[in-house]
């Protein structure tokens, strides 16, 4: 696959030059394609053309989604907005899910209620988030087109965003990750510009303000977003020139951290009676490993260690252990008992990691196997349409919240089964597997980048375009599930930034002064 990738990048980096005779022999189809292909170096009309073409390509998925794809977590957030009892709280808001996302979903829900039915609000959300995603993807392609990448590379990125089905399917879902994706893509482009200009762009107050605002939005729309911002800024510090640029980057990271770890929990949450999120999300993998430890070696553990583990985990964790997800082990509530047991639990967990390393490794790699394994007979570790899950599966809480729930189970089941079948075919399996987008493609991009850096065919200013990927991959490997439907939404940033790593490899060799 790496050899195929190398040949693909070589082809991608060659801009074909057509002669007049070539144009004369062109088919009706090729002529039509040239007519509808936007000129990304053109004016505002060409930008609107690019947006319109992508919107047409997304239209079938938009029609299938209407009034909207509603994920299970979103149902909980809407119930919080209405003050209804839900699996997390008795009706109060919780930071278990990002508060900004809950606010956005609640506002659209309320708009729908005022207009006659919450389904109208869901449809409005689907429309707005789809438009926002399209605009951001077109903006990303325009940036690539103006940054010395090959024409095939940026047109290939545009085609990917237009026709790869999972881009529109997940970009217009009513789920927190769909809100995060446009913010992360815009932040990624700003990181690319900081790297390309060696930090010179941060001299502009407007650009610096935009960078900080996007860093804050990334932090506010996903629980791990603040860590992504911090890692990105730290990596960029080694690329930019001048102490002022480094201070500004670190300042953006510090500002995001102060908002997430100080302003929200110390000031906003108490004032608005918002319940802080539980710490079980941070230690989900140690809890999963401890549950398997109890299941396989519980009788070998001292009584005091058994008491600590059973007190920290959900009741009957050993019996309820599921290798593919942590939900039944960590639960949704952080109690005072868990707070008191946190330090003893971590000590026991660390001690037993030395004694039972195979058990811990088994629990971890079974949980994260979707990021490296091909689909098999036990579980489908490939991409799926998710229509069945999001349109018919949220259950009774969707009815209580007044959210639309489709009755066309057979239609969406047919779509999902077709996508699963397609993903299991020999020639399609690699490209539709989660492992390809989560691990294999990032590895190949990193490998090729290192090769070209060593051969001095690429400058560090462009190699730093891998920063968005480098700050996304680690969080996949600490996720609470890789083979479930939840794992699909974790992949959204990887799908969005995949063309960027390919595009940077088509940049022509930079002059010798570029790295000075």
C-alpha positions, 0 to 999 in steps of 0.5 A: 500500500505504501508503494501504491501511495508513492505512485499516487503522490507522484501522479498527483504532483504532475500537472498535466498540460493539454494541447489544443489538439487534446481539447479538440479530441475531448469527449462531451463528458470531459468538456462538461467536467471542465465547464463545471470545475471551479477555478480556485485561483479565480474571483468570488464568482468562482468561489460561489461556483465551487460552493454550488457544485459541492452543494449539488453533490451533497444534495442526495445525502441531505435529502436522506438525512432530512430533517436530520441525523440525530445521535444519541448524545444529542438527545441527551443534550436536548433533554438537558435544554428542556430540563428533562431527566436524562441518563446523565442528570435529573434535568440540569445542564452538564459539561459531560457534553460541551456546553456550547454544543448543547446551547447550539442544539437547544437554540435550533430545537427552540426555533423549531418549537416556535415555528411549530415543531422541533423537527423544523429546528432540526431541519434548520440545523441540518441546513445551516451546518451543511452550508457551513461545512461546504463553505469551510471545505471550499475555503480549505481547497482555495488555500491549498490552491494558493499555496504551491501545491499541484493542481491535481492535488487541490482539485483532488481534495475538492473532488474528495470533499464533493463525492466521498459519501462519508464527508457529507453524511457526518458533516451534516449530522446533529452531533457535537463532532459535526460542530467541531469539524468546521472549527477544526478545519479553519484552525488547521488552515491557520496553523498551515499559514503560521507554518508557511510564513514562519509565524510572520502572519501573526504580526497582523492583529487581525490574524492573531485574533482569528487564530485565538478565536478559532483556538477557543472554538476548537476547545469549546466544541470538543472535550479534547479540543483544548489539548489539540490546540495546546499540542498544535501550538507547541509543535508550531513553536519549533517551526516559527522564527522569532520569540514574539511569534512563539510567545503568541502561539503559547499565549493562544494555548494558555488562553484556551486552557484558562477558559476551559480549566478556570473560567468555565468551571470556576465562574460560569458553571456555578453561576449557571448551575451547570454540573461539571463533567465526570472524571471517568472520561479521563480514566476510561481506559484504566477502568476498562483494563481493571474490569477485565482484570477483575473478570480474569484474575479477580480471585487472585487479587487481595481483598482490599484491591478488589474493594477499591476496583469494585468501588470505582467501577460500575456495579458488576463490572466484571460480568458486564464487561464488553470488549468493544466499549467502556460505557458499561464500565465507566458509567455517566456519573462521578460520585463522591465515592469515586472521588475518594477512591481515585488515588487508591484506584490509580495506585492499584491500577499502576501496580497491577499493570506490572503484574498483569501486562497481558491483560491490560494490553488485551483490554486496550487493543481489543478496545482500539482494534478498529484503528488498525484491523481490517473488517472481519466476521466478528465486527465491521471495522469499516465506514458505515452510513450510520443512517439506521443508527441516527434515524431510528435508534435513539429510542424512547428519549427521542420521543420524550424530547420531541425530536423526529424519529424515522419509521423507515427502518427498512430503507436505512437498513438497506443503505447500511447493509449496502455500504457494509457489503461494499466495504467488505469487497476485496478492492474496496475493503482497504479504502472503506476501513476505519484503519486506513483513515485512522492509521495507515494513511497518516503513517504513509503521509508521515513516512513520505514527508520524512523521506522528502525532508531527508532528501531536501525535497520539502521544507519544514514550513510545508512539512508542518502541514501535518500538525493537524493530523499529528494532534488528532491521531493520539486522541483516537488511541485513547477513545472509548471505542473504535468499532462502534458507531461512536467510533465513526464520529471520532474519525471525522477530523481525520477524513477532513484533513486527509487531503492536506497531507497528500497535498503537501507532498506535491509542493515543489522543492523550496529554495535553500533560504526557505528554512533559514 
